[in-house]
Amino acid sequence: MSQSSEKPTKTQKVYTLLVQVGRKDGDGLPKKATGAGLVCFASGVDEAEAVRETVAILKQADLAPLDVTGYGTLSEREEQGHEIDQDERELMQRALDENSVIVAQMTPFFGDEGIEGIIQ
């Protein structure tokens, strides 16, 4: 009996992540901003991989990721009752097609503002 040397391929999925970033020199945020919230669509074989890739890319872009909250895949978000418009779906598909991280939205924070309410 011969065993195949091929490893089973793991299916890439796209995860919706909400990333809170702090301030860092050269981050491109408005002058008086205290940080920002980023909605990202990231591909990965699991959510942990999607988070690692997103954090690495944001650091390369001179951003300072502080916290990442995962909202799951498209189907998981639909099951949770999230309304997902066509633009979001297209960005998710692009992230999957390109095996990439897409920053779909960046909301700067001023003062005590936080990330609450960015993802509906």
Buried (B, 14 or more C-beta within 10 A) or exposed (E): EEEEEEEEEEEBBBBBBBBBBBEBEEBEBEEEBBBBBBBBBBBBEEBEBBBEBBBEBBEEBEBBBEEBBBBBBBEBBEEEEBEEEEEBEEBBBBBBEEEBBBBBBBBBBEEEBEBEEBBE
